[in-house]
Amino acid sequence: MADIKESSHDERTIIELYSVYVKDKYGIELIIEDNGCDNSGEFLEIEKVTKDADFIVNGSLVEVKTIRKKLDMFRLKIHSIEAYVEQKATMLLVSGWKTDNPEFTLI
């Protein structure tokens, strides 16, 4: 359960840092809204869990994914990818989140 809470906290931190990046680099203010089943990290009963993207950013769905270490290759679950494509969601993927030099990409 602690992993879920930590992951939710990390996702919130990442989307906020991304917002600062976009503001500094492009001068665009992002409006971030919670989306999906829950971003608090609290335990949810299985019937309350959804595949909805984590956030709505300026009207667009965004799913945040993290990889703790830096990896040259990674795998995503096909069912997750299908759900994000169906939602027309963007994935904000951060590699090396728990390192001194994380990198992100948008998919």
The 8 nearest C-alpha neighbors of each residue, nearest first, counted from 0:
[[1, 3, 2, 4, 42, 41, 40, 5],
 [0, 2, 4, 3, 5, 40, 6, 41],
 [3, 1, 5, 0, 4, 6, 7, 40],
 [4, 2, 6, 0, 40, 1, 5, 7],
 [3, 5, 40, 1, 7, 2, 6, 8],
 [6, 4, 8, 2, 7, 3, 9, 1],
 [7, 5, 9, 3, 8, 4, 2, 10],
 [6, 8, 10, 40, 4, 9, 5, 38],
 [7, 9, 5, 11, 6, 10, 12, 4],
 [10, 8, 6, 12, 7, 11, 13, 5],
 [11, 9, 13, 7, 12, 8, 63, 6],
 [10, 12, 8, 14, 9, 13, 15, 7],
 [13, 11, 9, 15, 10, 14, 16, 8],
 [12, 14, 10, 16, 15, 11, 17, 9],
 [13, 15, 17, 11, 16, 12, 18, 10],
 [14, 16, 18, 12, 17, 13, 11, 19],
 [17, 15, 13, 19, 18, 14, 12, 20],
 [18, 16, 20, 14, 15, 19, 13, 21],
 [17, 19, 15, 21, 16, 20, 29, 22],
 [18, 20, 16, 22, 17, 21, 23, 15],
 [19, 21, 17, 23, 18, 22, 24, 16],
 [22, 20, 18, 24, 25, 19, 23, 27],
 [21, 23, 26, 27, 19, 20, 28, 25],
 [24, 22, 20, 21, 26, 25, 19, 27],
 [25, 23, 21, 22, 20, 26, 27, 19],
 [26, 24, 27, 21, 22, 23, 20, 28],
 [25, 27, 22, 23, 24, 28, 21, 20],
 [28, 26, 22, 25, 21, 29, 23, 24],
 [29, 27, 22, 26, 30, 18, 21, 19],
 [30, 28, 18, 57, 31, 27, 56, 22],
 [29, 31, 57, 56, 28, 32, 55, 58],
 [32, 30, 56, 55, 29, 54, 57, 33],
 [33, 31, 55, 54, 34, 56, 30, 57],
 [32, 34, 54, 55, 53, 38, 31, 35],
 [35, 33, 54, 53, 55, 32, 52, 36],
 [36, 34, 51, 53, 52, 37, 49, 33],
 [35, 37, 49, 48, 47, 34, 51, 38],
 [38, 36, 39, 35, 40, 34, 41, 33],
 [37, 39, 40, 7, 33, 36, 53, 35],
 [40, 38, 41, 37, 7, 4, 8, 42],
 [39, 41, 4, 7, 3, 38, 42, 37],
 [40, 42, 39, 43, 4, 3, 37, 0],
 [41, 43, 40, 44, 0, 3, 4, 39],
 [44, 42, 47, 45, 41, 48, 46, 37],
 [43, 45, 46, 47, 42, 48, 41, 36],
 [44, 46, 48, 47, 43, 49, 42, 36],
 [45, 47, 44, 48, 43, 49, 36, 50],
 [48, 46, 45, 44, 43, 49, 36, 37],
 [49, 47, 45, 46, 36, 43, 44, 50],
 [50, 48, 51, 36, 47, 35, 46, 45],
 [49, 51, 82, 52, 35, 48, 79, 36],
 [52, 50, 35, 49, 53, 36, 34, 82],
 [51, 53, 62, 35, 61, 54, 60, 34],
 [54, 52, 62, 34, 35, 61, 33, 51],
 [55, 53, 34, 33, 61, 32, 60, 52],
 [54, 56, 60, 32, 59, 58, 31, 61],
 [57, 55, 31, 59, 58, 30, 54, 60],
 [56, 58, 30, 59, 29, 55, 31, 32],
 [57, 59, 56, 55, 60, 30, 31, 32],
 [60, 58, 56, 55, 57, 61, 88, 89],
 [59, 61, 55, 88, 54, 52, 89, 56],
 [62, 60, 89, 54, 88, 90, 52, 55],
 [61, 63, 52, 90, 53, 91, 89, 54],
 [64, 62, 91, 90, 10, 92, 61, 53],
 [65, 63, 92, 91, 93, 62, 66, 90],
 [66, 64, 93, 92, 94, 67, 96, 63],
 [65, 67, 94, 68, 95, 96, 93, 69],
 [66, 68, 96, 97, 95, 65, 94, 69],
 [69, 67, 95, 66, 70, 97, 94, 98],
 [70, 68, 95, 94, 67, 71, 66, 101],
 [69, 71, 72, 68, 94, 73, 95, 66],
 [70, 72, 69, 73, 94, 68, 95, 74],
 [73, 71, 70, 74, 69, 94, 75, 66],
 [74, 72, 70, 75, 71, 66, 94, 69],
 [75, 73, 76, 72, 77, 66, 70, 80],
 [74, 76, 77, 73, 80, 79, 78, 64],
 [75, 77, 79, 78, 80, 74, 81, 82],
 [76, 78, 80, 79, 81, 75, 82, 74],
 [79, 77, 81, 76, 80, 82, 75, 83],
 [78, 80, 82, 76, 77, 81, 83, 50],
 [79, 81, 77, 83, 82, 78, 84, 76],
 [80, 82, 78, 84, 79, 83, 85, 77],
 [81, 83, 85, 79, 80, 84, 78, 86],
 [84, 82, 88, 86, 80, 85, 81, 87],
 [85, 83, 87, 81, 86, 82, 80, 88],
 [84, 86, 82, 83, 87, 81, 88, 80],
 [87, 85, 83, 88, 84, 82, 60, 51],
 [88, 86, 84, 85, 83, 89, 60, 59],
 [89, 87, 60, 83, 86, 61, 84, 90],
 [88, 90, 61, 106, 62, 60, 91, 105],
 [89, 91, 62, 106, 105, 61, 63, 92],
 [90, 92, 105, 63, 104, 62, 64, 89],
 [93, 91, 64, 104, 103, 65, 90, 63],
 [92, 94, 103, 65, 102, 96, 66, 64],
 [95, 93, 66, 69, 102, 96, 101, 65],
 [94, 96, 69, 68, 101, 67, 98, 97],
 [95, 97, 67, 101, 94, 98, 93, 66],
 [96, 98, 67, 95, 68, 99, 101, 66],
 [99, 97, 95, 100, 96, 101, 68, 67],
 [98, 100, 101, 97, 95, 96, 102, 68],
 [99, 101, 98, 102, 95, 96, 97, 69],
 [102, 100, 95, 96, 94, 98, 99, 93],
 [103, 101, 94, 93, 95, 100, 104, 96],
 [104, 102, 93, 92, 94, 91, 101, 105],
 [103, 105, 92, 91, 106, 93, 102, 90],
 [106, 104, 91, 90, 92, 89, 103, 93],
 [105, 90, 89, 104, 91, 92, 88, 62]]
